[in-house]
Amino acid sequence: MNPIRPRARIHVESNGLWHARSVAGRGCNVTGNGMASLKQVLRFSGLAVAVPVFVWVPLGLIPGVSSIIDVFGIDGLKLPAGIAIGGLLLAAVGFEEF
């Protein structure tokens, strides 16, 4: 057998499930849903990073709650904006083809 040739064929279905079948036909079938669980982790972790920044902006209008501008300053708004954008990018990768 050629060492470069794969020993299993992997078939990916449209719902994200993959099946590995042995080329030799020995019945070595493996089923997994690894990509879907990874996307679910990215989906929820991205939202968990971005949502607090978006919730803090309107809460800063309430007297007694520190505004995001009071904490970071005008020049420092790049940090929470970058965190929110990074979280939204993670969530976008997780929600791809949802």
Backbone torsions as a table, in degrees:
resi	resn	phi	psi	omega
1	MET	NA	138.6	178.8
2	ASN	-66.7	126.0	-176.9
3	PRO	-68.8	-17.9	179.9
4	ILE	-80.9	-27.4	-178.3
5	ARG	-69.2	132.6	-179.5
6	PRO	-68.2	149.7	-179.7
7	ARG	-88.9	-8.5	179.9
8	ALA	-139.7	147.2	174.0
9	ARG	-102.8	133.9	-179.0
10	ILE	-109.7	126.5	178.8
11	HIS	-114.9	123.9	179.3
12	VAL	-105.0	124.8	178.7
13	GLU	-86.2	169.5	-177.1
14	SER	-68.8	-21.3	-179.7
15	ASN	-90.2	8.1	175.7
16	GLY	95.8	-9.6	177.6
17	LEU	-75.6	144.0	176.3
18	TRP	-123.7	150.9	179.9
19	HIS	-129.3	129.5	174.8
20	ALA	-107.7	124.7	-179.9
21	ARG	-120.7	138.2	-178.9
22	SER	-67.3	137.4	178.2
23	VAL	-68.8	-34.9	-178.1
24	ALA	-76.1	-10.8	178.0
25	GLY	78.0	28.7	-178.1
26	ARG	-83.8	3.2	178.1
27	GLY	82.6	24.5	-179.8
28	CYS	-88.6	78.0	-178.3
29	ASN	-98.7	131.4	178.8
30	VAL	-127.9	132.5	178.2
31	THR	-121.4	136.3	179.6
32	GLY	-149.6	164.8	179.9
33	ASN	-134.6	46.3	-173.9
34	GLY	-67.1	-39.7	-177.3
35	MET	-68.7	-36.4	-179.9
36	ALA	-67.7	-38.5	179.0
37	SER	-70.7	-34.9	176.0
38	LEU	-65.0	-42.3	178.0
39	LYS	-65.8	-34.5	177.8
40	GLN	-66.7	-39.1	176.6
41	VAL	-64.7	-44.6	178.0
42	LEU	-62.8	-38.9	-178.9
43	ARG	-60.5	-52.7	-175.3
44	PHE	-77.4	-33.2	177.6
45	SER	-70.2	-36.7	176.3
46	GLY	-64.6	-41.8	177.3
47	LEU	-68.6	-35.6	179.1
48	ALA	-66.6	-28.3	177.8
49	VAL	-79.7	-39.2	-172.7
50	ALA	-83.8	-34.9	-173.3
51	VAL	-62.8	-42.1	179.7
52	PRO	-59.1	-34.4	178.2
53	VAL	-66.9	-42.5	-179.1
54	PHE	-70.5	-29.6	178.2
55	VAL	-76.2	-33.4	-177.3
56	TRP	-68.0	-32.3	-177.6
57	VAL	-61.6	-53.2	177.7
58	PRO	-71.8	-27.7	177.5
59	LEU	-67.1	-25.3	177.9
60	GLY	-67.4	-16.7	177.3
61	LEU	-77.6	-17.7	179.4
62	ILE	-77.9	131.2	177.0
63	PRO	-62.8	138.1	-179.3
64	GLY	98.6	-15.4	177.5
65	VAL	-105.4	128.6	-179.4
66	SER	-64.6	131.1	178.0
67	SER	-73.3	156.5	177.6
68	ILE	-65.4	-28.8	177.5
69	ILE	-73.5	-36.2	177.6
70	ASP	-64.3	-35.6	-176.7
71	VAL	-79.9	-47.1	-173.9
72	PHE	-100.1	-21.7	-175.3
73	GLY	80.5	169.4	-178.9
74	ILE	-65.4	-44.8	-179.5
75	ASP	-70.0	-26.0	-178.1
76	GLY	-86.5	1.5	179.4
77	LEU	-68.0	-11.1	177.6
78	LYS	-65.1	-33.6	-178.5
79	LEU	-66.5	-55.1	178.9
80	PRO	-66.8	-29.8	176.8
81	ALA	-67.1	-40.2	177.6
82	GLY	-65.8	-38.2	177.6
83	ILE	-64.8	-42.8	179.6
84	ALA	-65.6	-41.8	179.8
85	ILE	-66.8	-40.3	176.7
86	GLY	-61.9	-41.3	177.0
87	GLY	-64.8	-39.4	178.6
88	LEU	-68.3	-33.8	176.0
89	LEU	-67.4	-40.0	175.1
90	LEU	-61.7	-43.4	179.4
91	ALA	-65.6	-35.4	179.0
92	ALA	-64.3	-39.1	176.3
93	VAL	-66.1	-39.2	179.4
94	GLY	-68.4	-33.8	-178.2
95	PHE	-90.8	5.4	179.4
96	GLU	-62.6	130.1	-179.0
97	GLU	54.4	44.8	-178.9
98	PHE	-82.6	NA	NA
